[in-house]
Amino acid sequence: MSDTVLRLTGIEKRYNAGKPNEVTVLRGADLEVGRGEVVALVAPSGAGKSTLLHIAGLLDTADAGEVAIAGEVLGGRSDRRRTVVRRQEVGFVYQFHHLLPEFTALENVALPQLANGVARKSAEERGLALLRSVGVDGRAAHRPAALSGGEQQRVAFCRAMANAPKLLLADEPTGNLDPATSDTVFGALMSLVRDTGLSAVIATHNLELAGRMDRRVRLDEGRLVPA
């Protein structure tokens, strides 16, 4: 079994190709993330980090290059296969929690498991265990509107982890929080990642948070270089 969970090779992405307003975002970006490794992705706004994460997580396709997750090369695979890999192997966290407002915290974490064929009882048991691991199990029956920003984001972390992915991709996961809450919530995320042993790529502007990860990379004119 390969120790490389994510491999990006020669990733290129442009928008409005062939038009006067063509914009090239990625110019041959390469990245390898090992099993259990947490990589910080640092870049200014507009540099392409969200695009890179979307391509890595199979939410978007590259114009050139190759994406491999857990040793499986996904280029040329069917949309159905890409969807299965994305659902089972990849967890996403965004700056805004995107929780479903009509469901409780526990239901938000259980839903991805139910969609993956897990029985409701088992999904709720795992969901509650995940919420407990980040200290919000006491809020399991509350809907998102009744939760603080930090609590909402911790629930979002649990939802991303619900199907036990091999890879976590997070795009400014604490960028919408005040500094004190950001530090607490980031600590909860790192504990969750370390306890489960999964790999992660976490985009952040916060260099202090980036320094707490295993390795830092940055986008420089569309390529990834050490930071």
MARMARMI-986959 format. One record per atom (N, C-alpha, C): y, z, x; atom name; residue in one letter. Coordinates in steps of 0.1 Angstrom, whole numbers, plus 5000, padded with zeros to 4 digits. Layout:
Y,Z,X,CA,A
...
# end
This chain:
4988,5000,5008,N,M
5000,5000,5000,CA,M
5012,5000,5009,C,M
5022,4991,5006,N,S
5034,4990,5014,CA,S
5043,5002,5012,C,S
5049,5006,5023,N,D
5059,5017,5023,CA,D
5073,5012,5019,C,D
5074,4999,5017,N,T
5087,4994,5013,CA,T
5087,4992,4998,C,T
5096,5000,4991,N,V
5097,4999,4976,CA,V
5106,4988,4972,C,V
5117,4986,4979,N,L
5126,4975,4975,CA,L
5129,4967,4987,C,L
5128,4953,4986,N,R
5131,4944,4997,CA,R
5140,4933,4991,C,R
5152,4932,4996,N,L
5161,4921,4993,CA,L
5162,4912,5005,C,L
5160,4899,5003,N,T
5161,4890,5015,CA,T
5170,4878,5012,C,T
5181,4877,5019,N,G
5189,4865,5018,CA,G
5195,4864,5004,C,G
5199,4874,4998,N,I
5205,4874,4984,CA,I
5218,4867,4984,C,I
5220,4857,4976,N,E
5233,4850,4974,CA,E
5236,4850,4959,C,E
5249,4852,4956,N,K
5253,4851,4942,CA,K
5267,4846,4942,C,K
5270,4836,4933,N,R
5283,4831,4931,CA,R
5285,4829,4916,C,R
5298,4829,4913,N,Y
5302,4827,4899,CA,Y
5311,4815,4898,C,Y
5310,4808,4887,N,N
5318,4795,4885,CA,N
5315,4785,4895,C,N
5302,4784,4898,N,A
5297,4775,4909,CA,A
5302,4760,4907,C,A
5308,4754,4917,N,G
5313,4740,4916,CA,G
5326,4739,4910,C,G
5332,4750,4906,N,K
5345,4749,4899,CA,K
5356,4754,4909,C,K
5369,4750,4906,N,P
5380,4754,4915,CA,P
5381,4770,4917,C,P
5376,4777,4906,N,N
5377,4792,4907,CA,N
5364,4798,4911,C,N
5356,4790,4918,N,E
5343,4796,4923,CA,E
5345,4808,4932,C,E
5337,4818,4929,N,V
5338,4831,4937,CA,V
5324,4834,4942,C,V
5323,4835,4955,N,T
5310,4839,4962,CA,T
5310,4854,4964,C,T
5301,4861,4958,N,V
5301,4876,4959,CA,V
5291,4881,4969,C,V
5279,4875,4970,N,L
5269,4879,4980,CA,L
5265,4867,4988,C,L
5265,4869,5001,N,R
5263,4858,5011,CA,R
5251,4861,5020,C,R
5239,4862,5015,N,G
5228,4865,5023,CA,G
5225,4880,5025,C,G
5226,4888,5015,N,A
5225,4902,5017,CA,A
5210,4906,5018,C,A
5207,4914,5028,N,D
5193,4919,5031,CA,D
5193,4934,5031,C,D
5182,4939,5025,N,L
5181,4954,5024,CA,L
5166,4957,5022,C,L
5161,4967,5029,N,E
5148,4973,5027,CA,E
5150,4988,5025,C,E
5143,4993,5014,N,V
5143,5007,5011,CA,V
5129,5012,5011,C,V
5127,5022,5020,N,G
5113,5028,5021,CA,G
5109,5037,5010,C,G
5097,5041,5009,N,R
5092,5050,5000,CA,R
5099,5064,5002,C,R
5105,5069,4992,N,G
5111,5082,4993,CA,G
5125,5082,4999,C,G
5130,5071,5003,N,E
5143,5070,5010,CA,E
5154,5069,5000,C,E
5165,5075,5003,N,V
5177,5075,4994,CA,V
5188,5068,5002,C,V
5193,5057,4997,N,V
5203,5049,5005,CA,V
5216,5049,4997,C,V
5227,5052,5004,N,A
5240,5051,4998,CA,A
5246,5037,5000,C,A
5251,5032,4989,N,L
5258,5019,4990,CA,L
5273,5021,4988,C,L
5281,5019,4998,N,V
5295,5021,4997,CA,V
5302,5008,4998,C,V
5312,5007,4989,N,A
5320,4994,4989,CA,A
5331,4996,4980,C,A
5343,4990,4983,N,P
5354,4991,4974,CA,P
5351,4983,4961,C,P
5359,4986,4950,N,S
5357,4979,4938,CA,S
5359,4964,4940,C,S
5350,4957,4933,N,G
5351,4942,4934,CA,G
5344,4936,4945,C,G
5337,4945,4953,N,A
5330,4939,4965,CA,A
5316,4934,4962,C,A
5311,4937,4950,N,G
5298,4931,4946,CA,G
5287,4941,4945,C,G
5290,4954,4946,N,K
5279,4964,4946,CA,K
5272,4964,4932,C,K
5279,4963,4921,N,S
5272,4963,4908,CA,S
5264,4950,4907,C,S
5269,4939,4911,N,T
5261,4926,4911,CA,T
5248,4928,4919,C,T
5249,4934,4931,N,L
5237,4936,4939,CA,L
5227,4945,4932,C,L
5232,4956,4926,N,L
5223,4965,4919,CA,L
5216,4958,4907,C,L
5223,4950,4900,N,H
5218,4943,4889,CA,H
5207,4933,4893,C,H
5209,4926,4904,N,I
5199,4917,4910,CA,I
5187,4925,4915,C,I
5189,4936,4922,N,A
5178,4944,4927,CA,A
5170,4950,4915,C,A
5176,4953,4904,N,G
5169,4958,4892,CA,G
5165,4948,4882,C,G
5166,4935,4886,N,L
5161,4924,4877,CA,L
5169,4923,4864,C,L
5181,4928,4864,N,L
5190,4926,4853,CA,L
5197,4913,4854,C,L
5198,4907,4866,N,D
5204,4894,4869,CA,D
5196,4887,4879,C,D
5199,4874,4881,N,T
5191,4866,4890,CA,T
5201,4862,4901,C,T
5195,4860,4913,N,A
5203,4855,4925,CA,A
5203,4840,4925,C,A
5213,4834,4931,N,D
5213,4820,4933,CA,D
5204,4816,4944,C,D
5201,4825,4953,N,A
5192,4822,4964,CA,A
5187,4836,4969,C,A
5176,4836,4976,N,G
5170,4848,4982,CA,G
5159,4853,4973,C,G
5153,4865,4978,N,E
5141,4870,4972,CA,E
5142,4885,4970,C,E
5137,4889,4958,N,V
5136,4903,4954,CA,V
5122,4907,4953,C,V
5118,4918,4960,N,A
5104,4923,4959,CA,A
5105,4938,4956,C,A
5098,4942,4946,N,I
5097,4956,4942,CA,I
5082,4961,4943,C,I
5080,4972,4950,N,A
5067,4977,4952,CA,A
5057,4966,4957,C,A
5062,4958,4966,N,G
5054,4947,4972,CA,G
5052,4935,4964,C,G
5057,4935,4951,N,E
5056,4923,4943,CA,E
5069,4914,4944,C,E
5067,4902,4948,N,V
5078,4892,4948,CA,V
5081,4887,4934,C,V
5093,4889,4930,N,L
5096,4886,4916,CA,L
5103,4872,4913,C,L
5106,4865,4924,N,G
5112,4852,4922,CA,G
5102,4843,4916,C,G
5107,4836,4906,N,G
5098,4826,4899,CA,G
5089,4832,4889,C,G
5088,4845,4888,N,R
5080,4852,4877,CA,R
5086,4850,4864,C,R
5078,4851,4853,N,S
5083,4849,4840,CA,S
5092,4860,4836,C,S
5100,4857,4826,N,D
5109,4868,4821,CA,D
5101,4880,4816,C,D
5090,4877,4810,N,R
5081,4888,4804,CA,R
5077,4897,4816,C,R
5072,4891,4827,N,R
5068,4899,4838,CA,R
5079,4907,4844,C,R
5091,4901,4846,N,R
5102,4908,4851,CA,R
5106,4919,4842,C,R
5105,4918,4829,N,T
5109,4928,4820,CA,T
5099,4940,4821,C,T
5086,4937,4823,N,V
5076,4948,4825,CA,V
5079,4955,4837,C,V
5081,4948,4848,N,V
5084,4955,4861,CA,V
5097,4963,4860,C,V
5107,4958,4854,N,R
5120,4965,4852,CA,R
5118,4978,4844,C,R
5110,4977,4834,N,R
5108,4989,4825,CA,R
5099,4999,4831,C,R
5089,4995,4839,N,Q
5079,5004,4845,CA,Q
5083,5009,4859,C,Q
5090,5001,4866,N,E
5092,5005,4881,CA,E
5106,5008,4884,C,E
5116,5006,4875,N,V
5130,5008,4879,CA,V
5137,5017,4869,C,V
5145,5026,4874,N,G
5153,5034,4865,CA,G
5168,5031,4869,C,G
5176,5031,4858,N,F
5190,5028,4860,CA,F
5199,5040,4856,C,F
5210,5043,4864,N,V
5220,5052,4860,CA,V
5233,5046,4862,C,V
5242,5047,4853,N,Y
5255,5041,4854,CA,Y
5266,5052,4854,C,Y
5279,5047,4856,N,Q
5290,5057,4857,CA,Q
5292,5063,4843,C,Q
5290,5056,4832,N,F
5290,5061,4819,CA,F
5276,5062,4814,C,F
5273,5073,4807,N,H
5260,5077,4804,CA,H
5252,5067,4795,C,H
5259,5061,4786,N,H
5253,5051,4776,CA,H
5242,5058,4768,C,H
5243,5070,4765,N,L
5232,5077,4756,CA,L
5234,5072,4742,C,L
5224,5071,4734,N,L
5224,5067,4721,CA,L
5230,5078,4712,C,L
5241,5077,4706,N,P
5248,5088,4700,CA,P
5241,5094,4688,C,P
5233,5086,4681,N,E
5226,5092,4669,CA,E
5213,5099,4672,C,E
5209,5100,4685,N,F
5197,5107,4689,CA,F
5201,5119,4697,C,F
5192,5129,4697,N,T
5194,5141,4705,CA,T
5191,5138,4720,C,T
5195,5148,4728,N,A
5192,5146,4743,CA,A
5177,5144,4745,C,A
5169,5152,4739,N,L
5154,5150,4740,CA,L
5150,5136,4735,C,L
5155,5132,4724,N,E
5151,5119,4719,CA,E
5155,5108,4728,C,E
5167,5109,4734,N,N
5172,5099,4743,CA,N
5162,5097,4755,C,N
5156,5108,4760,N,V
5147,5108,4771,CA,V
5133,5103,4767,C,V
5130,5106,4754,N,A
5116,5103,4750,CA,A
5116,5088,4746,C,A
5127,5082,4742,N,L
5126,5068,4737,CA,L
5121,5058,4747,C,L
5125,5058,4759,N,P
5119,5048,4769,CA,P
5104,5049,4770,C,P
5099,5062,4769,N,Q
5085,5064,4770,CA,Q
5078,5058,4758,C,Q
5084,5061,4746,N,L
5078,5055,4733,CA,L
5077,5040,4734,C,L
5088,5034,4739,N,A
5088,5019,4741,CA,A
5078,5014,4750,C,A
5073,5023,4759,N,N
5063,5020,4769,CA,N
5049,5023,4764,C,N
5048,5028,4752,N,G
5035,5030,4746,CA,G
5030,5045,4748,C,G
5038,5054,4752,N,V
5034,5068,4753,CA,V
5035,5075,4740,C,V
5025,5083,4737,N,A
5025,5091,4725,CA,A
5037,5100,4724,C,A
5042,5102,4711,N,R
5054,5110,4709,CA,R
5053,5124,4716,C,R
5042,5131,4713,N,K
5040,5144,4718,CA,K
5042,5145,4734,C,K
5035,5135,4740,N,S
5035,5135,4755,CA,S
5049,5131,4760,C,S
5056,5122,4752,N,A
5069,5118,4756,CA,A
5079,5129,4755,C,A
5078,5137,4745,N,E
5087,5149,4743,CA,E
5084,5160,4753,C,E
5071,5162,4756,N,E
5068,5172,4767,CA,E
5073,5168,4780,C,E
5072,5155,4784,N,R
5078,5151,4797,CA,R
5093,5151,4796,C,R
5098,5147,4785,N,G
5113,5147,4783,CA,G
5118,5161,4785,C,G
5112,5171,4779,N,L
5117,5185,4780,CA,L
5115,5190,4794,C,L
5105,5186,4801,N,A
5103,5190,4815,CA,A
5114,5185,4824,C,A
5117,5172,4821,N,L
5128,5166,4829,CA,L
5141,5173,4826,C,L
5144,5175,4814,N,L
5157,5182,4810,CA,L
5157,5196,4817,C,L
5146,5203,4817,N,R
5145,5216,4823,CA,R
5148,5215,4838,C,R
5143,5204,4844,N,S
5145,5203,4859,CA,S
5160,5202,4863,C,S
5168,5197,4854,N,V
5182,5196,4857,CA,V
5191,5206,4849,C,V
5184,5215,4843,N,G
5191,5227,4837,CA,G
5198,5224,4824,C,G
5193,5214,4816,N,V
5199,5212,4803,CA,V
5189,5212,4792,C,V
5177,5218,4794,N,D
5167,5219,4784,CA,D
5172,5227,4772,C,D
5182,5237,4774,N,G
5187,5244,4763,CA,G
5196,5236,4754,C,G
5199,5224,4758,N,R
5207,5214,4750,CA,R
5199,5203,4745,C,R
5186,5204,4745,N,A
5177,5193,4741,CA,A
5179,5188,4727,C,A
5183,5197,4718,N,A
5184,5194,4704,CA,A
5198,5189,4700,C,A
5207,5188,4710,N,H
5221,5184,4708,CA,H
5222,5169,4710,C,H
5231,5163,4701,N,R
5235,5149,4703,CA,R
5245,5148,4714,C,R
5247,5136,4720,N,P
5256,5135,4731,CA,P
5270,5140,4729,C,P
5275,5138,4717,N,A
5289,5142,4714,CA,A
5291,5157,4716,C,A
5280,5165,4715,N,A
5281,5179,4716,CA,A
5279,5184,4730,C,A
5277,5175,4740,N,L
5274,5178,4754,CA,L
5287,5175,4762,C,L
5288,5183,4773,N,S
5299,5180,4782,CA,S
5296,5167,4790,C,S
5306,5162,4797,N,G
5304,5150,4805,CA,G
5292,5152,4815,C,G
5292,5164,4822,N,G
5282,5166,4832,CA,G
5268,5167,4826,C,G
5267,5173,4814,N,E
5255,5174,4807,CA,E
5250,5161,4802,C,E
5259,5152,4797,N,Q
5255,5139,4793,CA,Q
5249,5131,4805,C,Q
5256,5132,4816,N,Q
5251,5124,4828,CA,Q
5237,5130,4833,C,Q
5235,5142,4832,N,R
5222,5148,4836,CA,R
5211,5143,4826,C,R
5214,5142,4813,N,V
5205,5136,4804,CA,V
5202,5122,4807,C,V
5212,5115,4811,N,A
5211,5101,4815,CA,A
5202,5099,4827,C,A
5203,5109,4837,N,F
5194,5109,4848,CA,F
5179,5110,4843,C,F
5177,5119,4834,N,C
5163,5122,4829,CA,C
5158,5110,4822,C,C
5167,5103,4814,N,R
5162,5091,4808,CA,R
5158,5080,4818,C,R
5166,5079,4829,N,A
5162,5069,4839,CA,A
5149,5072,4845,C,A
5145,5085,4846,N,M
5133,5089,4852,CA,M
5121,5090,4842,C,M
5124,5087,4830,N,A
5114,5090,4819,CA,A
5100,5083,4822,C,A
5101,5071,4826,N,N
5088,5063,4828,CA,N
5083,5064,4842,C,N
5087,5074,4850,N,A
5083,5076,4863,CA,A
5084,5064,4872,C,A
5096,5058,4873,N,P
5098,5046,4881,CA,P
5096,5049,4896,C,P
5094,5038,4904,N,K
5093,5039,4918,CA,K
5107,5038,4925,C,K
5116,5032,4917,N,L
5129,5029,4923,CA,L
5140,5033,4913,C,L
5150,5041,4918,N,L
5162,5044,4910,CA,L
5174,5037,4916,C,L
5182,5030,4907,N,L
5194,5024,4910,CA,L
5205,5030,4903,C,L
5215,5035,4910,N,A
5226,5043,4903,CA,A
5239,5037,4908,C,A
5248,5034,4898,N,D
5261,5027,4901,CA,D
5272,5037,4897,C,D
5277,5043,4908,N,E
5288,5054,4907,CA,E
5284,5064,4896,C,E
5273,5071,4898,N,P
5268,5080,4887,CA,P
5276,5092,4885,C,P
5285,5096,4894,N,T
5294,5107,4892,CA,T
5309,5103,4892,C,T
5311,5090,4891,N,G
5325,5085,4892,CA,G
5334,5088,4880,C,G
5328,5092,4869,N,N
5336,5096,4857,CA,N
5337,5111,4855,C,N
5334,5119,4866,N,L
5334,5133,4865,CA,L
5345,5139,4874,C,L
5350,5151,4871,N,D
5359,5158,4880,CA,D
5351,5162,4892,C,D
5358,5165,4903,N,P
5351,5168,4916,CA,P
5341,5179,4915,C,P
5344,5190,4909,N,A
5334,5202,4908,CA,A
5322,5198,4900,C,A
5324,5191,4889,N,T
5312,5187,4881,CA,T
5305,5176,4888,C,T
5312,5167,4895,N,S
5305,5157,4902,CA,S
5295,5163,4913,C,S
5300,5173,4920,N,D
5291,5179,4930,CA,D
5279,5185,4924,C,D
5281,5192,4913,N,T
5269,5199,4906,CA,T
5260,5188,4901,C,T
5265,5178,4894,N,V
5256,5168,4888,CA,V
5249,5159,4899,C,V
5256,5156,4910,N,F
5250,5149,4921,CA,F
5239,5157,4927,C,F
5241,5170,4928,N,G
5230,5179,4933,CA,G
5218,5179,4925,C,G
5220,5178,4911,N,A
5209,5178,4902,CA,A
5201,5164,4904,C,A
5209,5154,4905,N,L
5203,5141,4907,CA,L
5194,5140,4920,C,L
5200,5145,4931,N,M
5193,5145,4944,CA,M
5180,5154,4943,C,M
5181,5165,4936,N,S
5169,5174,4934,CA,S
5158,5166,4927,C,S
5163,5160,4916,N,L
5153,5152,4908,CA,L
5146,5141,4916,C,L
5154,5134,4924,N,V
5149,5123,4933,CA,V
5140,5129,4943,C,V
5144,5139,4950,N,R
5135,5145,4961,CA,R
5122,5151,4955,C,R
5123,5157,4943,N,D
5111,5164,4937,CA,D
5101,5153,4933,C,D
5106,5142,4929,N,T
5096,5131,4925,CA,T
5092,5121,4936,C,T
5100,5122,4947,N,G
5096,5114,4958,CA,G
5099,5099,4957,C,G
5108,5095,4947,N,L
5110,5081,4945,CA,L
5121,5076,4955,C,L
5123,5063,4955,N,S
5133,5057,4963,CA,S
5145,5055,4955,C,S
5157,5054,4961,N,A
5169,5053,4954,CA,A
5180,5045,4962,C,A
5188,5037,4955,N,V
5200,5031,4960,CA,V
5211,5036,4951,C,V
5221,5043,4957,N,I
5231,5050,4949,CA,I
5245,5045,4954,C,I
5252,5038,4945,N,A
5265,5033,4949,CA,A
5275,5044,4946,C,A
5284,5046,4956,N,T
5294,5056,4954,CA,T
5306,5053,4963,C,T
5318,5058,4958,N,H
5330,5057,4966,CA,H
5332,5070,4974,C,H
5324,5080,4970,N,N
5326,5093,4976,CA,N
5318,5095,4989,C,N
5325,5094,5000,N,L
5319,5095,5013,CA,L
5312,5108,5016,C,L
5317,5119,5010,N,E
5310,5132,5012,CA,E
5296,5131,5005,C,E
5295,5126,4993,N,L
5282,5124,4987,CA,L
5273,5114,4994,C,L
5279,5104,4999,N,A
5272,5094,5006,CA,A
5265,5100,5019,C,A
5272,5109,5025,N,G
5267,5116,5037,CA,G
5255,5125,5035,C,G
5253,5128,5022,N,R
5241,5137,5019,CA,R
5229,5128,5016,C,R
5230,5115,5017,N,M
5218,5107,5016,CA,M
5212,5103,5029,C,M
5201,5096,5029,N,D
5193,5094,5042,CA,D
5200,5083,5050,C,D
5207,5074,5044,N,R
5213,5062,5051,CA,R
5224,5056,5043,C,R
5234,5051,5050,N,R
5245,5044,5043,CA,R
5246,5030,5047,C,R
5248,5021,5037,N,V
5251,5007,5040,CA,V
5263,5003,5032,C,V
5270,4993,5036,N,R
5282,4988,5029,CA,R
5282,4973,5028,C,R
5289,4968,5018,N,L
5290,4954,5017,CA,L
5302,4949,5025,C,L
5300,4940,5033,N,D
5311,4934,5042,CA,D
5310,4919,5040,C,D
5320,4914,5033,N,E
5320,4899,5030,CA,E
5307,4894,5025,C,E
5301,4901,5016,N,G
5289,4896,5009,CA,G
5276,4899,5016,C,G
5277,4906,5027,N,R
5264,4910,5035,CA,R
5264,4925,5036,C,R
5252,4930,5037,N,L
5250,4945,5039,CA,L
5249,4948,5054,C,L
5257,4958,5058,N,V
5257,4963,5072,CA,V
5257,4978,5072,C,V
5252,4984,5083,N,P
5252,4999,5083,CA,P
5266,5004,5081,C,P
5268,5016,5075,N,A
5281,5022,5072,CA,A
5282,5035,5080,C,A
# end
